[in-house]
Amino acid sequence: MGDGGLSLLLLAPPGQGREAASFGLPVAHLAYRVGGGGHLFRSDLSPIPRGGFLAMDAAGCDGRGRSDTLAREILRECDARGFTGVLCDFEGPPLPLLTQTVAALDEALGRRGWPLLAPEPYANFLSKGQLLISSALSGGSLRQRLSEVIQTRGAEGLALAVEPVAYDFPLPSPDGQGRPLEPADLQALRQRWDPQIYFSDALCAHYFTYMSRESGGHFVLFDDAASVRKKLRVAAQLGIRRAVLPYPQAAGAMEAIMADRRRHNPNADRSRRTE
């Protein structure tokens, strides 16, 4: 079974929306930010193509302002830019302003039949929107993780947030914290140690180990096109209907993902480009 049943959404930073859109998938334009006083700001002056989703972070949010005002600003921008969905890329503990705004958007977008995607800490403020569940795990099982959330919200209430991983964990690693690896760092480790590469069906990721004289044992976990496709297949098999892929981090996997989708369902994306 492929992932043709999934509606894929590319989350693109400022200036890369047009490039991401070249794959024929809807794009969430991460060109907005909740700033001081609870207002919506453009985080970059790069041109934004019309259509797709409005995506925003809250890096400048100070907790002040009114949620109804912020929600109206977001809806006005959607109307002005032809957006038909909203993705909240919020990090950290949810502030009251943000939770109230998510609740207001959930109601307003629900009436329009538009998707709203928000992180897991906002579960109690979503009744119509979808929770973003990260694919990034350092232990356990992705299938089990998704299945547990499905039991409480249903598959239709979730969206898989694909987060390609590349981490170097010291052994032992009691806190589960690893060192993030840039692509060049990962390539250098593989060239230096020439390790045997394994695949974890539970984590849907590749891994290898190496032993350094200076720092002892290490466990390296990383994704590639094959493991990203595996994550998408697991989500589709569980009945999840949407997945978000970060661009350009997932760019290297896109050709294989799109070929896989065309093979299993030639019309999978043709009918979803305006979602």
C-alpha positions in Angstrom: 0.0 0.0 0.0 1.3 3.5 -0.8 0.5 6.9 0.6 -1.8 8.0 -2.3 -4.6 8.4 0.2 -2.7 11.2 2.0 -3.2 14.8 1.2 0.4 16.2 1.2 1.2 19.8 2.2 4.6 21.4 1.9 5.6 23.8 4.6 7.8 26.4 2.9 9.8 29.2 4.5 9.8 32.8 3.0 11.1 33.0 -0.5 10.7 29.3 -1.3 7.0 29.0 -1.9 7.2 29.1 -5.7 9.9 26.5 -5.7 7.9 24.2 -3.4 4.8 24.7 -5.5 6.7 23.2 -8.5 5.9 19.7 -7.2 2.2 20.3 -7.8 1.3 20.1 -4.1 -0.4 22.8 -2.0 2.0 24.9 0.0 1.7 26.4 3.5 3.6 29.7 3.3 5.5 30.2 6.6 5.8 33.9 5.9 3.7 35.1 8.9 4.3 35.6 12.6 2.2 36.5 15.7 4.0 39.5 17.0 3.9 41.9 19.8 0.4 43.1 20.9 -1.2 40.0 19.3 -1.1 41.2 15.7 -0.2 39.3 12.5 3.0 40.3 10.8 4.8 39.3 7.7 8.0 37.7 8.7 9.6 38.4 5.4 9.0 40.8 2.4 9.5 38.1 -0.2 6.6 37.7 -2.7 4.0 35.1 -1.6 2.2 33.2 -4.3 -1.6 33.1 -4.1 -3.4 30.1 -2.8 -2.4 27.3 -0.4 -2.3 27.8 3.4 -1.3 30.7 5.6 1.4 29.3 8.0 2.6 31.3 11.0 4.9 31.0 14.0 4.6 32.9 17.3 8.3 33.8 17.8 7.4 37.4 18.5 4.3 36.8 20.6 4.4 38.6 24.0 1.0 37.3 25.2 -0.7 40.7 24.9 -3.6 41.5 22.6 -7.1 40.2 21.8 -7.7 36.8 20.2 -10.7 38.0 18.3 -8.7 40.8 16.7 -5.8 38.4 15.8 -8.3 35.9 14.3 -9.9 38.6 12.1 -6.4 39.7 10.9 -5.6 36.1 9.9 -8.9 35.6 8.1 -8.5 38.9 6.3 -5.1 37.9 5.1 -6.4 34.5 3.9 -9.1 36.3 1.9 -6.6 38.8 0.4 -4.1 36.1 -0.6 -6.5 33.4 -1.6 -5.4 31.0 1.2 -7.8 28.2 2.0 -6.3 26.9 5.2 -4.2 27.9 8.2 -1.2 26.1 9.8 0.0 27.2 13.3 3.7 26.4 13.7 3.7 27.3 17.4 6.4 26.1 19.7 6.7 26.2 23.5 3.9 26.3 26.1 0.7 27.6 24.7 -0.1 31.2 25.8 -3.8 32.1 26.5 -3.8 34.5 23.5 -2.7 31.7 21.2 -5.1 29.1 22.6 -8.0 31.5 22.3 -7.0 32.4 18.8 -6.8 28.7 17.8 -10.3 28.1 19.2 -11.7 31.1 17.3 -10.0 30.0 14.1 -11.3 26.4 14.6 -14.8 27.7 14.6 -14.4 30.2 11.8 -12.4 28.0 9.4 -14.8 25.1 10.2 -17.7 27.2 8.9 -15.8 27.8 5.7 -14.8 24.1 5.4 -11.1 25.1 5.5 -8.5 23.1 7.3 -6.8 24.3 10.5 -3.6 22.5 11.7 -2.2 23.1 15.1 0.4 21.4 17.4 -0.5 18.8 20.0 -0.6 21.2 23.0 -3.6 22.8 21.4 -5.7 19.6 21.4 -8.3 20.9 23.8 -9.0 24.0 21.6 -9.6 22.1 18.4 -12.9 20.4 17.6 -12.9 20.6 13.8 -9.2 21.1 13.0 -6.3 18.6 12.9 -3.6 18.0 15.4 0.0 18.0 14.1 1.7 14.9 15.4 5.5 14.8 14.8 7.1 11.8 13.1 10.4 12.5 15.0 11.0 9.8 17.7 14.2 8.7 19.4 12.5 5.6 20.9 9.3 3.6 20.8 7.2 3.1 17.7 5.7 5.6 15.3 2.8 3.3 14.5 2.0 2.8 18.2 2.4 6.6 18.8 -0.1 7.4 16.1 -2.4 4.6 17.1 -2.6 5.9 20.7 -3.6 9.4 19.5 -6.1 8.0 17.1 -7.9 6.2 19.9 -8.7 9.6 21.5 -9.2 11.8 18.4 -9.8 9.6 15.5 -7.6 9.4 12.4 -9.5 12.2 10.7 -8.5 14.6 13.5 -4.7 14.1 12.9 -2.1 15.3 10.5 1.4 13.7 10.4 4.1 16.4 10.7 7.0 14.8 9.0 10.3 16.0 10.6 13.3 14.3 9.0 15.8 13.5 11.7 19.6 13.3 11.9 21.0 13.0 15.4 24.1 11.6 17.0 23.3 10.2 20.5 26.1 9.3 23.0 25.8 5.9 24.6 24.3 5.7 27.1 21.8 8.5 26.6 19.6 8.7 29.6 17.9 11.9 28.6 17.4 10.9 25.0 19.1 14.1 23.8 21.3 13.9 20.7 23.4 16.3 18.7 21.7 17.5 15.6 23.6 16.7 12.4 23.7 18.8 9.3 23.8 16.7 6.0 27.6 17.4 5.7 28.1 16.2 9.3 26.2 13.0 8.7 28.1 12.3 5.5 31.4 12.9 7.2 30.5 10.4 10.0 29.6 7.8 7.4 32.8 8.3 5.4 34.9 8.2 8.6 33.5 5.1 10.2 32.0 3.3 7.1 29.4 1.7 9.4 26.8 -0.9 8.6 23.4 0.8 8.1 20.3 -0.6 9.6 16.6 0.3 9.4 14.3 0.5 12.4 10.7 -0.5 11.4 9.5 0.9 14.7 11.1 4.3 14.3 10.8 4.3 10.5 14.4 5.6 10.3 17.9 4.4 9.5 20.6 4.1 12.2 24.2 3.0 12.8 26.6 2.9 15.7 30.3 3.8 16.0 32.9 3.8 18.8 35.1 6.8 19.3 38.3 6.7 21.4 37.5 10.2 22.6 33.8 10.0 23.4 32.9 6.3 23.5 29.9 4.7 21.8 27.5 6.6 19.6 24.1 5.9 18.0 23.2 7.8 14.9 19.6 8.1 13.7 18.7 9.6 10.4 16.2 9.8 7.6 16.4 9.6 3.9 13.8 9.4 1.0 13.0 5.7 1.8 12.4 6.3 5.5 10.2 9.4 4.9 8.1 7.4 2.4 7.8 4.7 5.1 6.5 7.2 7.6 3.9 8.4 5.1 2.8 4.8 4.4 2.3 4.1 8.1 0.2 7.2 8.5 -1.9 6.2 5.4 -2.4 2.7 6.7 -3.8 4.0 9.9 -6.3 6.2 8.1 -4.6 9.5 8.6 -5.6 11.8 5.7 -3.0 14.6 5.7 0.8 14.9 6.1 2.9 18.0 6.2 6.5 17.9 4.8 9.0 20.6 5.5 10.6 22.2 2.5 13.4 22.3 1.6 14.4 19.6 4.2 12.3 17.0 2.4 13.3 18.2 -1.1 15.6 15.2 -1.6 12.7 12.8 -1.0 10.1 14.5 -3.1 10.9 12.9 -6.4 10.6 9.4 -4.9 7.5 10.4 -2.9 5.7 11.8 -6.0 6.7 8.8 -8.1 5.3 6.5 -5.4 2.0 8.4 -5.3 1.6 8.4 -9.1 2.3 4.7 -9.1 -0.4 3.9 -6.6 -2.9 6.6 -7.4 -2.3 8.7 -10.6 -5.0 11.2 -9.6 -4.0 11.6 -5.9 -2.7 15.1 -6.1 -4.5 16.4 -9.2 -7.7 16.8 -7.1 -5.9 18.2 -4.0 -3.8 21.1 -5.4 -6.2 23.7 -4.1 -6.8 22.2 -0.7 
